[in-house]
């Protein structure tokens, strides 16, 4: 596959919208003009890449109507990557065209426009709660693998208390450790650290004792 394979479908798509289309005008892969309006630019690539986004951004110095065009990918993983790349294009104010090479159909995934991210106050509130409640700063930025969370810190505090004092009622663990949801954490037993001894009373397992150190 070559970038030139994308040109005929993109050209036909734009001409159907009333544009006059020409290739390789200056630095642009595709330039389209209609009724004396601002030109539309399209950068062609056989796949999404950092270079493609760089080229799209460079064309924004010439017009607000800049698209990047790629072949339509296949497969579940490709679909996820497409979604992420379209999101990035929106963030950069670029449009995205996807070309179905078998039939030459062109799909508009997004149009170029100023990006205004939709805020999610609930997620922000959850992160602020995690930030406020987390004890110290136990993780390293950019780390891989298991991370210390408030939930894990609470579970460790409970395990340490049970290891030191033996089986306890949930209310006692709550009052001694300050972990408000102590009973729920022991009941859910997410890490396999706790075992129910009798109604409302829990003990630590060998795994939990080892985790608590």
N, C-alpha and C positions, 0 to 999 in steps of 0.2 A: 504494500500500500504506500502511496505517495501523497504528499499534500496536494498535488495537482489533481488527484482523483476527487477531492472535495470541491474543487472549483466549479465544475459544471452544475452540480445540484444547487450550490449556494447562489450561483449566478441566475439560474432559472427561478429560484425562490424569490430573489429580490426583483427580478424583472416582472414577475407575476404581481408584485406589489406596486409596479409602476416606475421602478428605478431604471436608470441607465447604468450599466455595470461594466467596469473595466478592471483588469488585473494589473498588478505590479506598477502602480502609480507611485513613484517615489519609494518610500520605505514600506508602503502598505501592500499587503497581499491582495486585498480586494477593496475597491472604492466604488460607492454607489451614490448617484445624485438624482434628485427628483424635484422638478419645479423650482429650481434655484434655491432650495432649502439647504440646511446644513448637510454636509456629506455624511454618509454612513461608511464606517470602516470595519472590515472583518479580517481577523488574523486566523490563518489556517494552520492546524497541526494534526498529526496522526494520533496524538494523545495529549491529555493535559500534562503540562509541565510548568516549571517555574519560568522558563524562557517565554512560554506562551503568555503567561500573565504579565511578565515584564513588557512584552511587545504591546499588549493591550493597553497597559498603563501609558506607554509612550505615545500611543495614538490619541489618547485623551487630551493631549496638547493641541490636537487638530480639530477635535469634535467631541461633543458629549455622547454621540451615538456610535459606540464602539462595541463590537461583538468579537468573541472568540468562537471558532467552529472546530469541532472534533467529530470523528466517527462515533456512532452509537456503540457503547461497549456492551458486552454480553456477560451473563453470569451474575449471581447474587452479590459477590464481592465487588464486582464492577459497578453494580447499581448503587451500592453504599458509597463507593468512591465518587461516583457521579454526583450524588447528593451533596457530599462534602465540598466538591469542587464548584458546584453551582452556588453553594453558600458563600464560598470564598469570592467568587466572581461578583455576587451581589454586594459583598462587603467592599469590594474595590470599585463598584459602580459600573461593572462591565456586563454586557449581555452574553448569553450563551446560546449557540446554535448547535444542534446535534444532527448529524447527517446519517441517514440509513442508506448505506451504499447499495444494498441489493435492489432497492426500488427508487433510490434517489430522493426520497422524502426528507424534508428538513423540518425539524421541530424546534420551536423556540422554548427553551427551558426557563429563560428569564430575559427581561429587557433591561438595558442600561438605565439606571436611575440612581439618585442619591440614596445611600444606604442609611436606614434608621433602624437599628436593632430593637426588637421587641423585648422589653424588660420583663423579668419574671420575679416579682417581689417575693413570692413564696420560697423560691430557691435561694435568693439572696438572704432571706431571713434564716433559713436552715444553716447556711454557711456561717452567718454571723453567730448563731447559737453554738455551732461547733467550735468556732474560733474562741468565743468567750469561755466556754466550759472546758476546753482542752487544757490539761495541766502541763505547763511548760511548753517546750517546742521539741518534741521527741523525734521528729522526722527530718530528713534532709531533702531540700528542694530538688526535684528531678529524680528522686530515687525510684527504683523498681521494686516490685514485690509487695509484701504485706506492709500496710501503713498503720501506725498507731492512731486510733480514733478515740473519741470520748467514750463510746460504747465499750471498747476494749479496755480502756483505762478503768472504767467503772467495774467491769467484770474482773479485772486483776485485783482491784481493791477488795472486792467481795471474796475472791478466792483466798487472798492473803488473810483476811479476817477469819474465815472458816478454818484455814489451816492452823491459825494460832489459837482459836477458841473452840473448835469442834462444831458440831451441828448447832444451828441457830434458827430461830424464827425469822421470817423475812423482815418483820418490823424492827427486830433487834439489830439485824445487819444494816438496815436503812439508817437507824439512829446512830450507830457506831461508825459507819463509813461515810455518811452524808450522801450516799447514792439513793436518790429519791425512788428510782424504779428497781430497787434491789430484788424484790420478790419476782417481778416480771422477768428480769434478766436470768435469775436462777431457774425459773419455770421454763423459759424458752430454751435455755441451755444451748445457745448457739455454738459454743466452742467445745462442748462436751466436758465442761469443768465441774459441773454440779450434779448432785443426785438427791432425789427426794427421799427423806427418811420417814417422815410421817406428814400428816396434813399441816402445811404451813412451815414445816421444818426442813432445812436443806443442809447437806454436807458437801465437802469438796472431794472431787475424785483425785486419783493419783496424777492424772494429766493436769488438772487444775492446780494441784499442789506444786508440780514441777514448773508450771508457767509462772506461778506467783513467786517462785524462787525461794 
